[in-house]
Amino acid sequence: MAKLVFGMNQSLDGYVDHEAFAPGPDLFRHFIGEAQALSGSVYGRRMYEVMRYWDDDDPEWTEAEQAFAAAWRRQPKWVVSSTLASVGPNATLLRGDIEAAVRALKAGHDGEIDVAGPALAHSLGGLGLIDEYRIYLHPVVLGQGRPYFAGPRPPLRLKSSERLAEDVVRLV
């Protein structure tokens, strides 16, 4: 049975914003390894649309960016959306009973399945489907934006902490 994991970069004051701060080279290499090891990812519509950036090659990409794009393209993606008519390569649209669909994904796969997007994570967490939260804590204060936890926080227990880069700590 797969483990459902929600992990994102977060500011000190609890917000996620890929435009306000980004991973440095060391953390980006860590994310490449994470993406290569995933059994797949479940996306909300907004996050999926952001990540579609990796579907098209860019001649300006570094070797690391090319490696991340390859890992992202390889993994199966399941997109939860009631508004999208279609999804891109290696992706499946999920509609209807999302709880049953995600439970079936967990039961039908091994390894880890990533949850991408705080709104989706809030919904799945409320259903008791998320097995692990990974907070990549950056020393940045945003003061506003989309919170990592999009609603009431589930009961949490610190499993581990690890410094991954000069200025990033991962809390599990």
C-alpha positions as CSV (number, residue, x, y, z in Angstrom):
1,M,0.0,0.0,0.0
2,A,1.3,3.4,-0.9
3,K,1.9,6.2,1.6
4,L,0.3,9.5,0.7
5,V,2.7,12.4,1.4
6,F,2.1,16.2,1.3
7,G,5.3,18.3,1.2
8,M,5.9,21.9,0.1
9,N,8.2,24.8,0.7
10,Q,6.9,27.0,3.5
11,S,7.8,30.4,4.9
12,L,8.3,30.9,8.6
13,D,4.8,32.4,8.9
14,G,3.2,29.4,7.2
15,Y,2.7,30.4,3.6
16,V,3.5,28.6,0.3
17,D,4.3,30.7,-2.8
18,H,6.5,29.4,-5.6
19,E,7.0,33.0,-6.9
20,A,8.1,34.5,-3.6
21,F,10.9,32.1,-2.8
22,A,12.4,29.0,-4.6
23,P,14.7,26.2,-3.7
24,G,18.4,26.7,-4.1
25,P,20.6,24.2,-6.0
26,D,21.0,21.8,-3.0
27,L,17.3,21.6,-2.2
28,F,16.4,21.4,-5.9
29,R,18.7,18.3,-6.2
30,H,16.9,16.9,-3.2
31,F,13.5,17.4,-5.0
32,I,14.9,15.7,-8.1
33,G,15.6,12.6,-6.0
34,E,12.2,12.8,-4.4
35,A,10.5,13.0,-7.8
36,Q,12.5,10.1,-9.2
37,A,11.4,7.9,-6.2
38,L,7.7,8.7,-6.3
39,S,5.1,6.2,-7.4
40,G,3.0,9.1,-8.7
41,S,1.4,12.4,-7.7
42,V,-2.1,13.6,-7.0
43,Y,-2.7,17.2,-8.1
44,G,-5.3,19.8,-7.5
45,R,-6.1,21.8,-10.7
46,R,-4.1,24.9,-9.8
47,M,-0.9,23.1,-8.8
48,Y,-1.2,20.9,-11.9
49,E,-1.5,23.9,-14.1
50,V,1.7,25.4,-12.5
51,M,3.6,22.1,-12.9
52,R,2.6,21.7,-16.6
53,Y,5.6,24.0,-17.1
54,W,7.8,20.8,-17.0
55,D,6.0,19.2,-19.9
56,D,7.7,21.3,-22.5
57,D,11.5,21.3,-23.0
58,D,13.3,24.6,-22.6
59,P,16.8,24.9,-24.3
60,E,17.8,27.3,-21.4
61,W,17.3,24.6,-18.7
62,T,20.2,23.5,-16.6
63,E,21.1,19.8,-16.3
64,A,19.3,19.8,-13.0
65,E,16.1,21.3,-14.5
66,Q,16.3,18.7,-17.3
67,A,16.6,15.9,-14.7
68,F,13.6,17.2,-12.8
69,A,11.5,17.5,-15.9
70,A,12.3,13.9,-16.9
71,A,11.4,12.6,-13.4
72,W,8.1,14.6,-13.5
73,R,7.2,13.4,-16.9
74,R,7.9,9.8,-16.0
75,Q,5.6,9.5,-13.0
76,P,1.9,8.9,-13.2
77,K,-0.2,12.0,-12.3
78,W,-3.8,12.0,-11.1
79,V,-5.5,15.4,-11.3
80,V,-8.5,16.2,-9.2
81,S,-10.7,18.7,-11.1
82,S,-14.3,19.4,-11.9
83,T,-13.4,22.1,-14.4
84,L,-10.6,20.6,-16.6
85,A,-11.8,18.9,-19.7
86,S,-8.5,17.0,-20.3
87,V,-5.0,16.6,-18.8
88,G,-1.6,16.2,-20.4
89,P,0.7,13.3,-20.9
90,N,0.9,10.5,-18.3
91,A,-2.0,12.1,-16.4
92,T,-5.5,10.9,-15.5
93,L,-8.4,13.2,-14.6
94,L,-10.2,12.3,-11.3
95,R,-13.8,13.3,-10.7
96,G,-16.6,12.1,-8.6
97,D,-15.9,10.3,-5.4
98,I,-12.3,11.5,-4.7
99,E,-12.1,9.7,-1.4
100,A,-12.7,6.4,-3.1
101,A,-10.4,7.2,-6.0
102,V,-7.5,8.1,-3.7
103,R,-8.1,5.1,-1.4
104,A,-7.9,2.9,-4.6
105,L,-4.7,4.7,-5.7
106,K,-3.1,4.0,-2.2
107,A,-4.3,0.4,-2.3
108,G,-3.1,-0.2,-5.8
109,H,0.4,1.2,-5.6
110,D,3.5,0.8,-3.4
111,G,6.0,3.5,-2.4
112,E,5.0,7.1,-2.0
113,I,2.4,9.2,-3.8
114,D,2.8,12.9,-3.5
115,V,-0.1,15.3,-2.8
116,A,0.5,18.5,-4.7
117,G,-1.3,21.6,-3.5
118,P,-2.5,22.9,-0.1
119,A,-6.2,23.0,-0.9
120,L,-6.2,19.4,-2.1
121,A,-4.0,18.4,0.9
122,H,-6.6,20.0,3.2
123,S,-9.4,18.0,1.6
124,L,-7.5,14.7,1.7
125,G,-6.2,15.4,5.2
126,G,-9.8,16.0,6.4
127,L,-10.6,12.5,5.0
128,G,-7.7,11.0,7.0
129,L,-5.9,10.0,3.8
130,I,-2.6,11.9,4.2
131,D,0.0,9.7,6.0
132,E,2.9,12.2,6.2
133,Y,3.4,16.0,6.0
134,R,6.8,17.3,5.0
135,I,7.4,21.0,5.6
136,Y,10.4,22.5,3.9
137,L,10.9,25.5,6.1
138,H,12.6,28.5,4.7
139,P,13.8,31.6,6.7
140,V,11.4,33.9,4.8
141,V,8.4,35.9,6.1
142,L,5.7,36.6,3.5
143,G,3.0,38.1,5.7
144,Q,0.3,36.9,3.3
145,G,-0.6,34.3,0.7
146,R,-1.8,30.7,0.5
147,P,-1.2,28.9,3.8
148,Y,0.4,25.4,3.9
149,F,-2.5,24.2,6.0
150,A,-5.6,25.5,4.2
151,G,-7.8,24.9,7.2
152,P,-7.8,23.5,10.6
153,R,-4.5,21.7,11.3
154,P,-4.6,18.0,11.8
155,P,-3.1,16.5,15.0
156,L,0.6,16.2,14.2
157,R,3.6,14.5,15.8
158,L,7.2,15.4,14.8
159,K,8.8,12.3,13.3
160,S,12.1,13.9,12.2
161,S,13.8,17.1,11.3
162,E,16.7,17.5,8.9
163,R,18.8,20.4,7.6
164,L,18.7,19.9,3.8
165,A,20.4,23.1,2.6
166,E,22.1,26.0,4.0
167,D,18.8,27.7,4.8
168,V,16.2,25.0,4.7
169,V,15.0,22.5,7.4
170,R,12.7,19.7,6.6
171,L,10.1,18.7,9.3
172,V,8.4,15.4,8.9
